[in-house]
Structure formats: structure tokens, C-alpha cells
């Protein structure tokens, strides 16, 4: 891997983390009664009634 490739990979990884953090924060604000956590490159939403929330079912269908 060249230095340029390594730098590009670093930039992409930081951008991914910023995006995950931003999305997790927005979800936590919109869904205060549920737990939101970043697990690696995934955002986990935990709580009672998660499968009954139409917003989560809709967004889940888009991400599959």
C-alpha cells in the first residue's frame, strides 16, 4: 500500500466514524426511550417496542 492509499484509507475511516456518531446522536435524540450504541461499523438500537415503531421498521427496510 502506498502512502497515498494509506492516507486515503485513514480519511475514509475517520469520515465513517463521524457519520456513525452523527447518525447515532440523531437517533438518540429522536428516540429518547431507546438505547443507541455504535458497535464497530454498526449502529444498534435497543429497547422495548423497537419492532412496533413504524419509523424503525421503515428505516430498517431501507438499510437491508
C-alpha positions as CSV (number, residue, x, y, z in Angstrom):
1,X,0.0,0.0,0.0
2,X,1.4,3.4,-0.9
3,X,1.4,6.3,1.4
4,X,-1.3,8.0,-0.6
5,X,-3.5,4.9,-0.3
6,X,-2.9,4.6,3.4
7,X,-3.8,8.3,3.8
8,X,-7.0,7.8,1.8
9,X,-8.0,4.9,4.0
10,X,-7.4,6.9,7.1
11,X,-9.5,9.7,5.8
12,X,-12.3,7.3,4.9
13,X,-12.2,5.6,8.3
14,X,-12.5,8.9,10.1
15,X,-15.4,10.0,7.8
16,X,-17.2,6.7,8.6
17,X,-16.8,7.3,12.4
18,X,-18.0,10.9,12.1
19,X,-21.0,9.7,10.1
20,X,-21.8,6.9,12.6
21,X,-21.5,9.3,15.5
22,X,-23.8,11.9,13.8
23,X,-26.4,9.3,12.9
24,X,-26.4,7.7,16.4
25,X,-26.8,11.1,18.0
26,X,-29.7,12.0,15.8
27,X,-31.4,8.6,16.5
28,X,-30.8,9.0,20.3
29,X,-32.4,12.5,20.1
30,X,-35.4,11.2,18.1
31,X,-35.8,8.0,20.2
32,X,-35.0,9.0,23.8
33,X,-36.7,5.9,25.3
34,X,-34.4,3.5,23.3
35,X,-30.7,2.8,23.7
36,X,-28.5,3.7,20.7
37,X,-24.9,2.5,20.5
38,X,-22.2,2.3,17.9
39,X,-20.8,-1.3,17.7
40,X,-17.9,-1.3,15.2
41,X,-19.4,-0.1,11.9
42,X,-23.0,-0.7,13.0
43,X,-25.5,1.3,15.0
44,X,-27.5,-0.8,17.4
45,X,-30.9,0.3,18.7
46,X,-32.1,-1.5,21.8
47,X,-35.3,-1.2,23.8
48,X,-38.8,-2.4,24.4
49,X,-41.2,-1.8,21.5
50,X,-38.5,-1.4,18.9
51,X,-40.3,-3.7,16.5
52,X,-43.5,-1.8,17.0
53,X,-42.1,1.6,16.0
54,X,-43.0,2.3,12.4
55,X,-40.1,4.7,12.0
56,X,-37.6,2.0,12.8
57,X,-39.3,-0.6,10.6
58,X,-39.2,1.9,7.7
59,X,-35.6,2.8,8.1
60,X,-34.7,-0.8,8.7
61,X,-36.3,-1.7,5.3
62,X,-34.1,0.9,3.6
63,X,-30.9,-0.4,5.2
64,X,-31.4,-4.1,4.4
